């Protein structure tokens, strides 16, 4: 007969396996997880054990149970779920302050470590921003702008920094959109981020960090 401590340990094992399925992309955000009977057979556990594991993941923010829809994947990792909970309670200024910390460090490291492939990706994202600006397509502009920042973070070659920034995608989108909506009309500079790209290309660490300081502080002034 299993003791309570072993039963809890079994729940933890199921939680860990389900987390891995989510983080490895086997189950994507928005996917509906398989039925109880299928999961019970796959994990070799009882219905109660499985339900405890699912409850733990719902509480952690990775899963969400919807009436009539079953259980779906809500976040791609525990870190993302935790960050979403904190960011939902934060205001735009706090989000900008976190962006400043992450993007400033990313710009500095990217200027040190960038490759030619990184430069090409950054240049491509700027071209997408310019195209969207010319068309007056705000949503496309925001997506291209986020792609630029993500490419800069990847160029920093720091996996932890990249993971942290990746999990800020939703609040990052919201912060950029909120700031842009403060203007009466969408009319962004078609040369956006060109100076930052030049600084990273020429490994100008000071220039890259100053550029990030300047545009984040400009955003703060608009609040």
ABEGO torsion letter per residue (X at the ends): XBBAAAAAAAAAAAAAAAAAAAAAGABBBGBBBBBAAAAAAAAGBBAAAAAAAAAAAAAAGABBBBBGAEBBBABABAAAAAAAAAAAABBAAAAAAAAAAAAAAAAAAAAAABBAAAAAAAAAAAAAAAAAAAAGBAAAAAAAAAAAAAAAAAAAGBAAAAAAAAAAAAAAAAAAAAAAAABABBBBBAABGAAAAAAAAAGBAAAAAAAAAAAAAAAAAAX
